Each structure stands twice: as C-alpha cells, then as structure tokens.
Amino acid sequence: MLPGRPPHAVQRFVDAAASRDFGAIAECFTDDATVTDEEQTHRGKAEIRKWQEDGRKRWEYTLTVKDGRARGADGYVMQGHLTGNFPGGEADVEYDFTVRDGLISRLAIS
C-alpha cells in the first residue's frame, strides 16, 4: 500500500506497472489523459500504453516508493527511487498525479 492514502487509480497504476500489465496501466487513465515523462507528452490511453511498453523494452527497472502525499482535493504526489540498467543505474523521481472521476487524468514525472 502506498503512503498517504493514495487514490485507488494511483495504487492500481503502481501495481500494474510493477507487474508490467500494460493493458491494466492504460485502464487507470481517462480517455483524454496526458503523461509527461523525459520531456515528452503522451496523450490518451493508446499512447500511454505505448509509452510504458517502449520504456520496458529499453530498460529493466524497479520502482521503490519512498513517500506519497495528497495534493489538494484531486492530486497525489509520490516520491520514488528507480534502479535498473538505464544510464546512471539509479534515479530519484517524483510522480505528480491528477485524478478525475476515479481515473488518472494527468501524470507528470520529473
């Protein structure tokens, strides 16, 4: 369980990403959702699924959640640590989620 009582969609996203269930990842998002990661924006469920599939083809990595907290009425910010075979091998990242109608409508990773 993530810290700070995350929205259900955020917990589902983290669980689906850990198991590499790309269909389940896409279903955590609204139809018009955006994900911004590595200075690129992915729009809609199909692009979000492809973003996850492509990333997992390029890199093997594990996310360890360090902290999480609510951001206003519709947001959740999660601090994580990635380890894997990407350049540098380790990275601290922040996931900033916005939730609408029980689904993720925006995710910004920095």
GIDA-V588336 format. One record per pair of residues at least 12 apart in sequence whose ideal C-beta (glycine too) atoms are under 10 Angstrom apart, sorted by the first residue. I is the first residue (numbers start at 1). J is the second residue. Records with the same first field share a line. If there is no record, write none. Layout:
BEGIN
I = J / J
END
This chain:
BEGIN
1 = 14 / 65 / 68
2 = 14 / 15 / 65 / 67 / 68 / 76 / 78 / 80
3 = 65 / 66 / 67 / 68 / 69 / 78 / 79
4 = 67 / 68 / 69 / 70 / 71 / 76 / 77 / 78
5 = 68 / 69 / 70 / 76
6 = 65 / 68 / 69 / 70 / 76 / 77 / 78 / 97 / 99
7 = 28 / 70 / 74 / 75 / 76 / 97 / 98 / 99 / 102 / 103 / 104
8 = 28 / 99 / 102 / 103
9 = 27 / 28 / 29 / 30 / 76 / 97 / 99 / 100 / 101 / 102 / 103 / 104 / 105
10 = 28 / 68 / 75 / 76 / 77 / 78 / 95 / 97 / 99 / 104 / 107
11 = 28 / 68 / 76
12 = 24 / 25 / 27 / 28 / 102 / 103 / 104
13 = 25 / 26 / 27 / 28 / 29 / 48 / 52 / 78 / 95 / 97 / 103 / 104 / 107
14 = 28 / 63 / 65 / 68 / 78 / 80 / 95
15 = 28
16 = 28 / 52
17 = 52 / 55 / 56 / 63
18 = 62 / 63 / 65
20 = 52 / 53 / 56
21 = 52
22 = 48 / 49 / 50 / 51 / 52 / 53 / 56
23 = 45 / 49
24 = 49
25 = 45 / 48 / 49 / 51 / 52 / 53 / 104
26 = 44 / 45 / 46 / 47 / 48 / 49 / 50 / 51 / 52 / 53
27 = 45 / 48 / 49 / 103
28 = 45 / 48 / 97 / 99 / 102 / 103 / 104 / 107
29 = 42 / 44 / 45 / 47 / 48 / 49 / 100 / 103 / 104 / 105 / 106 / 107
30 = 44 / 45 / 98 / 99 / 100 / 101 / 102 / 103 / 104 / 105 / 106
31 = 43 / 44 / 45 / 46 / 103 / 105
32 = 44 / 45 / 100 / 105 / 106
33 = 45 / 47 / 48 / 98 / 100 / 103 / 104 / 105 / 106 / 107
34 = 47 / 48 / 98 / 104 / 105 / 106 / 107 / 108
35 = 47 / 48 / 51 / 52 / 95 / 97 / 104 / 106 / 107 / 108 / 109
36 = 96 / 106 / 107 / 108 / 109 / 110
37 = 51 / 52 / 55 / 93 / 95 / 107 / 108 / 109 / 110
38 = 51 / 55 / 109 / 110
39 = 110
41 = 106 / 108
42 = 54 / 107
45 = 103
48 = 104 / 107
51 = 107
55 = 86
58 = 84 / 85 / 86
59 = 82 / 84 / 85 / 86 / 87
60 = 83 / 84 / 85 / 86
61 = 82 / 83 / 84 / 85 / 86 / 89 / 90 / 91
62 = 80 / 81 / 82 / 83 / 84
63 = 78 / 80 / 81 / 82 / 83 / 84 / 93 / 95
64 = 79 / 80 / 81 / 82 / 83
65 = 78 / 79 / 80 / 81 / 95
66 = 78 / 79 / 80 / 81 / 92 / 93 / 94
67 = 79 / 80 / 94
68 = 80 / 95 / 97
71 = 96 / 97 / 98
72 = 98
73 = 99
74 = 97 / 98 / 99 / 100 / 101 / 105 / 106
75 = 96 / 97 / 98 / 99 / 106
76 = 95 / 96 / 97 / 98 / 99 / 104 / 107
77 = 94 / 95 / 96 / 97 / 108
78 = 93 / 94 / 95 / 96 / 97 / 107 / 109
79 = 92 / 93 / 94 / 95
80 = 92 / 93 / 94 / 95 / 109
81 = 93
92 = 110
93 = 109 / 110
94 = 108 / 109 / 110
95 = 107 / 108 / 109 / 110
96 = 108 / 109 / 110
97 = 109
END
